[in-house]
Amino acid sequence: MSILKILIVVTNIHIYESGKLETGLWLSELTHLYHEAMSNGYEVTIASPNGGHVPIDPESLKRFTLDNISRQYWSKPSFRELLKNSNSLMEVSGQQFDCVYLAGGHGTMYDFPNDTTLQHIIKEHYETGKIVSAVCHGVGGLLNVRLSNGAYLIKGKTIAGFNWFERHFFFSFGQTKKRSAVQP
C-alpha cells in the first residue's frame, strides 16, 4: 500500500478587507489534521494561493483558543518555518493527492472563492474520486468550483462550515442558493 498524500490548502490573507483587523489561518484547523496525518505516516503538502508566508489569525493564538496540539506545533521552529515557506497552488497544481483539505480562518473568505487554480485542483481531484474536504471558512473555496459538466460542485450537497451568525450572513448573500447547495 502506498503512502497517502494530503494537500492542505491555507490562506495568504493577513488582514480583513476593512484594513483594521488582522486575520489569517485559524491555526487549529491546520494543526489537528496535520498532527493526525503525520502521526499516521502520511505525506503532507501545505500550499496557499500565492505560496510563501501563511499568516496566523491572532485570535487563534489566544489562551482559550490555542489548544495543546496547536500549542505544541506553534512552539516548534521547524513548523513555523514551514508556514513561512508554503508552496503556491501553481506549484502543486499538476500533482495528485489522495485528499485535498481546505483549512479555515477568515482570510480564506478573501482568497479562496475566486482562485481559479484552487478551483482547478478541487475539480480535478473530485472528478477522479479523491477526497475533497473543508473546515469552517475553508468551505468558501468550494463555492465557485464548476465541474466538467458545468454544474457547481456544491449543487445538491449539504454544506456547513461556520457558526450560525456567519452561516446566516454567508447564506443571506444567496451565493450558495444560486449554486443549488442544500442549506443545513
N, CA, C and O of each residue as an XYZ file, in Angstrom:
736
protein
N       0.839     -1.186      0.000
C       0.000      0.000      0.000
C       0.884      1.250      0.000
O       1.854      1.327      0.753
N       0.554      2.206     -0.826
C       1.357      3.428     -0.906
C       0.960      4.413      0.195
O      -0.113      4.316      0.790
N       1.845      5.342      0.438
C       1.609      6.371      1.455
C       0.552      7.343      0.948
O       0.603      7.795     -0.196
N      -0.409      7.657      1.818
C      -1.438      8.631      1.450
C      -0.830     10.026      1.366
O      -0.028     10.424      2.211
N      -1.227     10.756      0.334
C      -0.741     12.118      0.119
C      -1.890     13.098      0.352
O      -2.961     12.973     -0.242
N      -1.648     14.065      1.218
C      -2.665     15.056      1.568
C      -2.167     16.450      1.209
O      -1.043     16.830      1.539
N      -3.016     17.194      0.536
C      -2.760     18.606      0.261
C      -3.603     19.421      1.220
O      -4.830     19.329      1.216
N      -2.942     20.217      2.039
C      -3.651     21.135      2.936
C      -3.495     22.532      2.354
O      -2.380     23.028      2.188
N      -4.621     23.160      2.046
C      -4.613     24.492      1.452
C      -4.940     25.508      2.547
O      -5.919     25.358      3.276
N      -4.112     26.533      2.649
C      -4.251     27.575      3.667
C      -4.245     28.953      3.004
O      -3.895     29.085      1.831
N      -4.624     29.946      3.744
C      -4.751     31.308      3.214
C      -3.430     32.073      3.233
O      -2.507     31.740      3.976
N      -3.369     33.111      2.392
C      -2.277     34.087      2.436
C      -2.747     35.446      2.960
O      -1.941     36.360      3.132
N      -4.033     35.576      3.209
C      -4.600     36.875      3.606
C      -4.337     37.139      5.090
O      -4.610     36.289      5.937
N      -3.810     38.311      5.392
C      -3.432     38.637      6.768
C      -4.297     39.715      7.421
O      -4.148     39.995      8.610
N      -5.199     40.319      6.648
C      -5.985     41.418      7.206
C      -7.375     41.423      6.567
O      -7.534     41.080      5.396
N      -8.368     41.815      7.351
C      -9.718     41.920      6.821
C      -9.793     43.023      5.772
O      -8.941     43.910      5.722
N     -10.799     42.954      4.955
C     -10.977     43.916      3.868
C     -10.979     45.359      4.363
O     -10.528     46.260      3.655
N     -11.481     45.581      5.570
C     -11.522     46.929      6.139
C     -10.126     47.481      6.396
O      -9.950     48.693      6.520
N      -9.130     46.595      6.477
C      -7.764     47.018      6.757
C      -7.509     47.317      8.220
O      -6.455     47.846      8.570
N      -8.473     46.981      9.090
C      -8.350     47.343     10.502
C      -8.000     46.183     11.421
O      -7.391     46.391     12.470
N      -8.372     44.974     11.046
C      -8.127     43.828     11.923
C      -7.303     42.768     11.214
O      -7.490     42.509     10.025
N      -6.380     42.154     11.966
C      -5.583     41.070     11.414
C      -6.403     39.785     11.382
O      -7.274     39.571     12.225
N      -6.119     38.947     10.417
C      -6.744     37.636     10.310
C      -5.721     36.685      9.713
O      -4.523     36.967      9.739
N      -6.170     35.594      9.191
C      -5.281     34.605      8.590
C      -5.831     33.212      8.793
O      -7.041     33.024      8.919
N      -4.944     32.242      8.825
C      -5.278     30.846      9.084
C      -5.678     30.691     10.544
O      -5.024     31.242     11.429
N      -6.749     29.943     10.803
C      -7.082     29.573     12.178
C      -6.221     28.352     12.481
O      -6.450     27.274     11.933
N      -5.239     28.522     13.344
C      -4.152     27.557     13.494
C      -4.623     26.120     13.729
O      -4.104     25.196     13.104
N      -5.586     25.921     14.608
C      -6.010     24.548     14.928
C      -6.654     23.849     13.737
O      -6.704     22.620     13.699
N      -7.141     24.605     12.775
C      -7.760     23.999     11.599
C      -6.711     23.447     10.629
O      -7.040     22.746      9.672
N      -5.471     23.770     10.892
C      -4.346     23.138     10.215
C      -3.727     22.071     11.108
O      -3.518     20.940     10.668
N      -3.431     22.418     12.359
C      -2.616     21.548     13.203
C      -3.272     20.215     13.533
O      -2.577     19.206     13.645
N      -4.590     20.184     13.690
C      -5.229     18.923     14.071
C      -5.135     17.888     12.959
O      -4.790     16.734     13.217
N      -5.435     18.281     11.734
C      -5.304     17.344     10.620
C      -3.829     17.021     10.380
O      -3.467     15.867     10.149
N      -2.995     18.038     10.436
C      -1.559     17.846     10.230
C      -1.017     16.833     11.235
O      -0.264     15.931     10.867
N      -1.396     16.979     12.487
C      -0.946     16.078     13.547
C      -1.371     14.634     13.266
O      -0.559     13.713     13.358
N      -2.632     14.446     12.927
C      -3.120     13.092     12.646
C      -2.436     12.500     11.420
O      -2.063     11.327     11.413
N      -2.276     13.305     10.402
C      -1.638     12.827      9.175
C      -0.185     12.432      9.430
O       0.256     11.363      9.007
N       0.539     13.275     10.106
C       1.945     12.985     10.384
C       2.079     11.775     11.318
O       2.988     10.962     11.153
N       1.180     11.658     12.290
C       1.197     10.520     13.220
C       0.963      9.198     12.501
O       1.412      8.145     12.955
N       0.257      9.263     11.379
C      -0.043      8.054     10.610
C       0.907      7.842      9.439
O       0.707      6.933      8.633
N       1.931      8.669      9.341
C       2.939      8.492      8.300
C       2.516      8.960      6.920
O       3.104      8.544      5.922
N       1.497      9.824      6.843
C       1.055     10.338      5.550
C       2.011     11.423      5.063
O       2.727     12.040      5.852
N       2.009     11.639      3.769
C       2.802     12.714      3.177
C       1.911     13.951      3.102
O       0.829     13.906      2.516
N       2.364     15.052      3.694
C       1.561     16.271      3.755
C       2.264     17.397      3.007
O       3.454     17.647      3.198
N       1.504     18.064      2.158
C       1.974     19.259      1.470
C       1.081     20.408      1.892
O      -0.144     20.303      1.827
N       1.682     21.498      2.323
C       0.926     22.708      2.677
C       1.132     23.714      1.560
O       2.261     24.048      1.199
N       0.012     24.193      1.017
C       0.081     25.166     -0.076
C      -0.922     26.286      0.177
O      -1.916     26.117      0.883
N      -0.630     27.416     -0.413
C      -1.503     28.590     -0.307
C      -1.608     29.215     -1.696
O      -0.784     28.926     -2.563
N      -2.600     30.061     -1.918
C      -2.767     30.642     -3.251
C      -1.489     31.256     -3.824
O      -1.170     31.023     -4.990
N      -0.759     32.026     -3.038
C       0.441     32.691     -3.527
C       1.740     32.028     -3.106
O       2.810     32.407     -3.583
N       1.663     31.053     -2.227
C       2.866     30.465     -1.666
C       3.498     31.403     -0.655
O       3.044     32.532     -0.468
N       4.533     30.934     -0.018
C       5.235     31.783      0.939
C       4.557     31.852      2.293
O       4.014     30.863      2.787
N       4.597     33.034      2.883
C       4.135     33.266      4.256
C       2.649     32.960      4.443
O       1.804     33.390      3.658
N       2.356     32.205      5.504
C       0.980     31.913      5.904
C       0.717     32.684      7.195
O       1.257     32.326      8.242
N      -0.100     33.733      7.139
C      -0.396     34.489      8.354
C      -1.329     33.693      9.276
O      -2.210     32.972      8.807
N      -1.129     33.828     10.556
C      -1.960     33.146     11.552
C      -2.889     34.170     12.188
O      -2.458     35.248     12.597
N      -4.160     33.820     12.266
C      -5.127     34.700     12.917
C      -4.728     34.834     14.385
O      -4.654     33.828     15.090
N      -4.471     36.049     14.857
C      -4.031     36.218     16.247
C      -5.051     35.711     17.262
O      -4.686     35.341     18.378
N      -6.312     35.693     16.885
C      -7.340     35.186     17.796
C      -7.154     33.694     18.059
O      -7.515     33.204     19.129
N      -6.595     32.970     17.093
C      -6.398     31.531     17.261
C      -5.204     31.203     18.149
O      -4.978     30.040     18.485
N      -4.439     32.229     18.529
C      -3.275     32.046     19.389
C      -3.543     32.466     20.831
O      -2.640     32.434     21.668
N      -4.766     32.853     21.117
C      -5.090     33.315     22.464
C      -5.277     32.144     23.427
O      -5.478     31.002     23.013
N      -5.208     32.447     24.679
C      -5.227     31.451     25.749
C      -6.370     30.442     25.630
O      -6.143     29.244     25.801
N      -7.560     30.885     25.347
C      -8.698     29.978     25.329
C      -8.921     29.303     23.981
O      -9.773     28.421     23.871
N      -8.191     29.690     22.979
C      -8.358     29.069     21.658
C      -7.140     28.255     21.230
O      -7.248     27.427     20.326
N      -6.009     28.467     21.845
C      -4.803     27.724     21.498
C      -4.770     26.422     22.299
O      -4.359     26.409     23.459
N      -5.201     25.342     21.679
C      -5.260     24.050     22.356
C      -3.873     23.410     22.413
O      -2.912     23.947     21.862
N      -3.779     22.284     23.071
C      -2.477     21.637     23.292
C      -1.782     21.231     21.996
O      -0.575     21.424     21.854
N      -2.536     20.669     21.049
C      -1.919     20.250     19.785
C      -1.373     21.463     19.046
O      -0.240     21.451     18.566
N      -2.179     22.500     18.958
C      -1.744     23.710     18.253
C      -0.563     24.364     18.958
O       0.372     24.827     18.305
N      -0.601     24.405     20.281
C       0.499     24.985     21.057
C       1.792     24.200     20.804
O       2.866     24.784     20.652
N       1.672     22.886     20.761
C       2.835     22.023     20.515
C       3.498     22.378     19.181
O       4.716     22.545     19.115
N       2.695     22.493     18.121
C       3.262     22.807     16.808
C       3.746     24.249     16.731
O       4.798     24.513     16.149
N       3.002     25.183     17.303
C       3.366     26.590     17.246
C       4.699     26.842     17.949
O       5.421     27.779     17.610
N       5.017     26.004     18.922
C       6.275     26.191     19.654
C       7.482     25.610     18.911
O       8.619     25.818     19.337
N       7.258     24.891     17.817
C       8.357     24.282     17.060
C       8.845     25.228     15.964
O       8.072     25.588     15.076
N      10.112     25.636     16.012
C      10.653     26.498     14.954
C      10.524     25.876     13.557
O      10.297     26.591     12.580
N      10.667     24.562     13.460
C      10.573     23.900     12.147
C       9.163     24.020     11.557
O       9.009     24.158     10.344
N       8.142     23.969     12.408
C       6.763     24.114     11.929
C       6.511     25.556     11.484
O       5.891     25.788     10.447
N       6.987     26.508     12.260
C       6.833     27.910     11.890
C       7.561     28.223     10.584
O       7.086     29.014      9.769
N       8.707     27.598     10.399
C       9.457     27.776      9.150
C       8.655     27.227      7.970
O       8.642     27.816      6.889
N       7.992     26.103      8.187
C       7.135     25.512      7.166
C       6.044     26.506      6.738
O       5.717     26.611      5.555
N       5.493     27.227      7.711
C       4.439     28.207      7.419
C       4.982     29.493      6.792
O       4.212     30.285      6.249
N       6.255     29.702      6.859
C       6.867     30.858      6.186
C       7.145     30.552      4.726
O       7.374     31.463      3.931
N       7.125     29.268      4.368
C       7.535     28.852      3.029
C       6.546     27.871      2.393
O       6.956     26.845      1.850
N       5.260     28.178      2.457
C       4.288     27.267      1.853
C       4.477     27.228      0.334
O       4.939     28.195     -0.272
N       4.116     26.114     -0.256
C       4.108     26.001     -1.717
C       2.984     26.871     -2.268
O       1.999     27.122     -1.575
N       3.123     27.324     -3.490
C       1.997     28.016     -4.131
C       1.090     26.969     -4.755
O       1.534     25.860     -5.052
N      -0.164     27.308     -4.956
C      -1.093     26.382     -5.609
C      -0.624     26.061     -7.022
O      -0.821     24.941     -7.495
N      -0.007     27.022     -7.705
C       0.516     26.758     -9.046
C       1.593     25.673     -9.006
O       1.666     24.835     -9.905
N       2.419     25.689     -7.973
C       3.490     24.708     -7.847
C       2.975     23.281     -7.672
O       3.635     22.327     -8.084
N       1.804     23.133     -7.064
C       1.276     21.792     -6.791
C       0.123     21.400     -7.711
O      -0.418     20.301     -7.592
N      -0.254     22.284     -8.622
C      -1.465     22.062     -9.415
C      -1.425     20.817    -10.297
O      -2.482     20.276    -10.621
N      -0.270     20.353    -10.687
C      -0.197     19.158    -11.524
C      -0.031     17.869    -10.739
O      -0.009     16.785    -11.322
N       0.085     17.977     -9.425
C       0.296     16.797     -8.592
C      -1.029     16.146     -8.207
O      -2.073     16.797     -8.168
N      -0.961     14.849     -7.925
C      -2.141     14.115     -7.474
C      -2.027     13.843     -5.973
O      -0.976     13.442     -5.474
N      -3.125     14.068     -5.280
C      -3.214     13.827     -3.847
C      -4.399     12.903     -3.589
O      -5.323     12.820     -4.399
N      -4.363     12.216     -2.464
C      -5.491     11.371     -2.077
C      -6.583     12.207     -1.427
O      -7.756     11.833     -1.435
N      -6.191     13.330     -0.871
C      -7.144     14.215     -0.193
C      -6.698     15.657     -0.372
O      -5.518     15.978     -0.233
N      -7.660     16.522     -0.682
C      -7.443     17.967     -0.709
C      -8.288     18.531      0.427
O      -9.506     18.355      0.451
N      -7.644     19.201      1.354
C      -8.294     19.715      2.560
C      -8.107     21.229      2.610
O      -6.981     21.723      2.551
N      -9.207     21.957      2.718
C      -9.163     23.410      2.792
C      -9.301     23.826      4.253
O     -10.380     23.722      4.835
N      -8.204     24.296      4.841
C      -8.227     24.756      6.225
C      -8.952     26.098      6.288
O      -9.057     26.807      5.288
N      -9.448     26.432      7.470
C     -10.227     27.655      7.616
C      -9.432     28.834      8.136
O      -8.204     28.884      8.068
N     -10.177     29.757      8.646
C      -9.667     31.056      9.052
C     -10.362     32.085      8.175
O     -10.647     31.821      7.007
N     -10.631     33.247      8.732
C     -11.380     34.263      7.993
C     -10.700     34.706      6.705
O     -11.376     35.127      5.767
N      -9.384     34.620      6.644
C      -8.664     35.020      5.441
C      -9.100     34.254      4.205
O      -9.045     34.780      3.093
N      -9.532     33.017      4.393
C      -9.936     32.185      3.259
C     -11.132     32.751      2.513
O     -11.315     32.472      1.328
N     -11.935     33.531      3.186
C     -13.118     34.103      2.540
C     -12.723     35.129      1.476
O     -13.540     35.500      0.633
N     -11.473     35.583      1.517
C     -10.997     36.563      0.552
C     -10.179     35.949     -0.578
O     -10.286     36.389     -1.723
N      -9.356     34.929     -0.274
C      -8.505     34.411     -1.347
C      -8.922     33.040     -1.889
O      -8.409     32.633     -2.932
N      -9.816     32.320     -1.238
C     -10.227     31.020     -1.759
C     -11.321     31.078     -2.835
O     -11.160     30.438     -3.874
N     -12.421     31.809     -2.638
C     -13.563     31.665     -3.558
C     -13.274     31.918     -5.036
O     -13.860     31.245     -5.884
N     -12.410     32.842     -5.372
C     -12.192     33.182     -6.778
C     -10.840     32.740     -7.319
O     -10.432     33.168     -8.399
N     -10.146     31.888     -6.578
C      -8.841     31.416     -7.038
C      -9.041     30.293     -8.055
O      -9.457     29.190     -7.700
N      -8.743     30.582     -9.318
C      -9.006     29.606    -10.383
C      -8.085     28.389    -10.301
O      -8.472     27.299    -10.722
N      -6.887     28.553     -9.773
C      -6.001     27.398     -9.604
C      -6.566     26.461     -8.549
O      -6.563     25.244     -8.732
N      -7.046     27.014     -7.460
C      -7.689     26.201     -6.422
C      -8.915     25.490     -6.994
O      -9.124     24.303     -6.744
N      -9.716     26.215     -7.755
C     -10.902     25.607     -8.368
C     -10.508     24.424     -9.257
O     -11.162     23.381     -9.233
N      -9.449     24.587    -10.033
C      -8.985     23.523    -10.921
C      -8.516     22.303    -10.114
O      -8.870     21.170    -10.442
N      -7.729     22.531     -9.072
C      -7.236     21.435     -8.231
C      -8.410     20.667     -7.628
O      -8.434     19.437     -7.651
N      -9.370     21.393     -7.096
C     -10.530     20.746     -6.474
C     -11.304     19.942     -7.512
O     -11.635     18.781     -7.275
N     -11.593     20.549     -8.653
C     -12.354     19.869     -9.709
C     -11.653     18.588    -10.137
O     -12.277     17.529    -10.199
N     -10.359     18.678    -10.431
C      -9.612     17.509    -10.903
C      -9.623     16.374     -9.882
O      -9.805     15.211    -10.241
N      -9.431     16.712     -8.629
C      -9.402     15.675     -7.606
C     -10.797     15.102     -7.352
O     -10.952     13.889     -7.212
N     -11.792     15.949     -7.293
C     -13.157     15.477     -7.069
C     -13.604     14.546     -8.198
O     -14.198     13.495     -7.955
N     -13.313     14.943     -9.417
C     -13.772     14.157    -10.570
C     -13.001     12.847    -10.747
O     -13.434     11.975    -11.500
N     -11.873     12.702    -10.067
C     -11.157     11.427    -10.126
C     -11.385     10.603     -8.858
O     -10.669      9.635     -8.601
N     -12.387     10.993     -8.073
C     -12.776     10.202     -6.911
C     -11.939     10.410     -5.671
O     -12.008      9.615     -4.734
N     -11.157     11.458     -5.651
C     -10.346     11.748     -4.470
C     -11.192     12.498     -3.451
O     -12.256     13.020     -3.785
N     -10.727     12.551     -2.221
C     -11.447     13.241     -1.155
C     -11.180     14.738     -1.259
O     -10.032     15.169     -1.362
N     -12.243     15.517     -1.232
C     -12.153     16.974     -1.158
C     -12.931     17.371      0.080
O     -14.110     17.044      0.208
N     -12.276     18.072      0.990
C     -12.935     18.436      2.241
C     -12.527     19.841      2.659
O     -11.524     20.384      2.196
N     -13.326     20.406      3.536
C     -13.049     21.754      4.033
C     -13.587     21.865      5.449
O     -14.510     21.151      5.840
N     -12.998     22.764      6.199
C     -13.457     23.016      7.550
C     -13.715     24.512      7.713
O     -12.991     25.349      7.174
N     -14.750     24.818      8.458
C     -15.101     26.181      8.829
C     -15.125     27.109      7.601
O     -15.835     26.817      6.639
N     -14.380     28.205      7.611
C     -14.410     29.148      6.500
C     -13.739     28.619      5.238
O     -13.861     29.221      4.172
N     -13.043     27.515      5.352
C     -12.440     26.889      4.180
C     -13.471     26.493      3.135
O     -13.140     26.355      1.958
N     -14.732     26.309      3.559
C     -15.780     25.935      2.599
C     -15.972     27.000      1.529
O     -16.520     26.711      0.466
N     -15.536     28.216      1.789
C     -15.616     29.270      0.775
C     -14.872     28.898     -0.495
O     -15.201     29.390     -1.574
N     -13.877     28.037     -0.379
C     -13.119     27.585     -1.538
C     -13.892     26.645     -2.443
O     -13.483     26.398     -3.577
N     -15.005     26.119     -1.953
C     -15.842     25.225     -2.754
C     -16.895     25.991     -3.556
O     -17.460     25.460     -4.512
N     -17.148     27.210     -3.175
C     -18.262     27.994     -3.696
C     -18.308     28.114     -5.213
O     -19.373     27.932     -5.802
N     -17.206     28.410     -5.855
C     -17.206     28.678     -7.296
C     -16.613     27.562     -8.147
O     -16.317     27.769     -9.323
N     -16.441     26.392     -7.566
C     -15.876     25.271     -8.314
C     -16.943     24.704     -9.247
O     -18.015     24.288     -8.808
N     -16.629     24.697    -10.534
C     -17.522     24.094    -11.532
C     -16.899     22.795    -12.023
O     -15.692     22.707    -12.251
N     -17.750     21.795    -12.177
C     -17.307     20.502    -12.678
C     -17.248     20.528    -14.197
O     -17.655     21.511    -14.817
N     -16.753     19.471    -14.791
C     -16.622     19.405    -16.251
C     -17.949     19.571    -16.965
O     -17.990     20.056    -18.095
N     -19.034     19.174    -16.317
C     -20.354     19.308    -16.937
C     -20.948     20.710    -16.752
O     -22.074     20.964    -17.177
N     -20.206     21.607    -16.129
C     -20.654     22.979    -15.937
C     -21.405     23.222    -14.641
O     -21.635     24.373    -14.269
N     -21.790     22.162    -13.947
C     -22.523     22.312    -12.683
C     -21.557     22.706    -11.568
O     -20.377     22.357    -11.590
N     -22.087     23.437    -10.603
C     -21.273     23.769     -9.435
C     -21.066     22.514     -8.587
O     -21.982     21.708     -8.426
N     -19.877     22.356     -8.055
C     -19.560     21.223     -7.200
C     -20.546     21.100     -6.041
O     -20.924     19.989     -5.669
N     -20.966     22.222     -5.469
C     -21.814     22.180     -4.279
C     -23.281     21.912     -4.596
O     -24.086     21.752     -3.678
N     -23.643     21.862     -5.874
C     -25.039     21.647     -6.248
C     -25.570     20.357     -5.626
O     -25.016     19.277     -5.830
N     -26.650     20.492     -4.866
C     -27.299     19.347     -4.256
C     -26.600     18.783     -3.032
O     -27.026     17.764     -2.490
N     -25.549     19.423     -2.600
C     -24.795     18.934     -1.445
C     -25.143     19.758     -0.216
O     -25.393     20.960     -0.313
N     -25.158     19.116      0.916
C     -25.346     19.822      2.180
C     -23.975     20.281      2.645
O     -23.060     19.473      2.804
N     -23.839     21.569      2.860
C     -22.553     22.099      3.314
C     -22.762     22.957      4.554
O     -23.787     23.624      4.700
N     -21.801     22.930      5.422
C     -21.780     23.773      6.615
C     -20.320     23.978      6.962
O     -19.468     23.167      6.601
N     -20.038     25.050      7.653
C     -18.646     25.245      7.968
C     -18.352     26.265      9.041
O     -17.223     26.326      9.527
N     -19.321     27.068      9.428
C     -19.034     28.067     10.442
C     -20.276     28.320     11.275
O     -21.334     27.759     10.992
N     -20.164     29.155     12.298
C     -21.246     29.283     13.275
C     -22.515     29.891     12.683
O     -22.524     30.368     11.548
N     -23.579     29.863     13.474
C     -24.900     30.253     12.987
C     -24.909     31.670     12.419
O     -25.431     31.878     11.324
N     -24.347     32.649     13.128
C     -24.370     34.031     12.654
C     -23.664     34.146     11.313
O     -24.196     34.738     10.374
N     -22.484     33.591     11.225
C     -21.718     33.670      9.986
C     -22.397     32.873      8.876
O     -22.398     33.284      7.716
N     -22.969     31.740      9.238
C     -23.675     30.928      8.256
C     -24.845     31.726      7.688
O     -25.056     31.744      6.476
N     -25.600     32.381      8.555
C     -26.725     33.194      8.114
C     -26.242     34.316      7.189
O     -26.845     34.573      6.148
N     -25.162     34.973      7.574
C     -24.579     36.044      6.772
C     -24.150     35.514      5.405
O     -24.434     36.132      4.379
N     -23.464     34.367      5.395
C     -22.973     33.756      4.157
C     -24.143     33.365      3.256
O     -24.149     33.685      2.067
N     -25.133     32.671      3.823
C     -26.267     32.222      3.026
C     -27.167     33.385      2.611
O     -27.852     33.311      1.591
N     -27.163     34.468      3.410
C     -28.023     35.594      3.065
C     -27.597     36.268      1.769
O     -28.409     36.927      1.120
N     -26.337     36.112      1.385
C     -25.897     36.652      0.117
C     -26.458     35.858     -1.048
O     -26.409     36.310     -2.192
N     -26.986     34.689     -0.768
C     -27.627     33.891     -1.794
C     -26.683     33.142     -2.704
O     -27.131     32.495     -3.650
N     -25.376     33.210     -2.446
C     -24.425     32.550     -3.342
C     -24.601     31.038     -3.346
O     -24.539     30.403     -4.399
N     -24.819     30.465     -2.167
C     -24.976     29.011     -2.128
C     -26.303     28.603     -2.754
O     -26.396     27.559     -3.400
N     -27.313     29.414     -2.565
C     -28.609     29.094     -3.162
C     -28.533     29.175     -4.684
O     -29.114     28.339     -5.377
N     -27.822     30.175     -5.210
C     -27.650     30.311     -6.659
C     -26.947     29.094     -7.250
O     -27.125     28.777     -8.426
N     -26.151     28.419     -6.435
C     -25.403     27.266     -6.901
C     -26.083     25.956     -6.515
O     -25.495     24.882     -6.643
N     -27.322     26.050     -6.042
C     -28.180     24.910     -5.699
C     -27.628     24.034     -4.580
O     -27.860     22.825     -4.572
N     -26.902     24.626     -3.641
C     -26.452     23.863     -2.476
C     -27.642     23.743     -1.524
O     -28.534     24.591     -1.517
N     -27.641     22.696     -0.738
C     -28.670     22.479      0.255
C     -28.224     23.155      1.528
O     -27.132     22.881      2.027
N     -29.055     24.041      2.065
C     -28.702     24.717      3.300
C     -29.089     23.840      4.475
O     -30.233     23.393      4.562
N     -28.143     23.585      5.389
C     -28.438     22.706      6.530
C     -29.427     23.327      7.489
O     -29.777     22.715      8.498
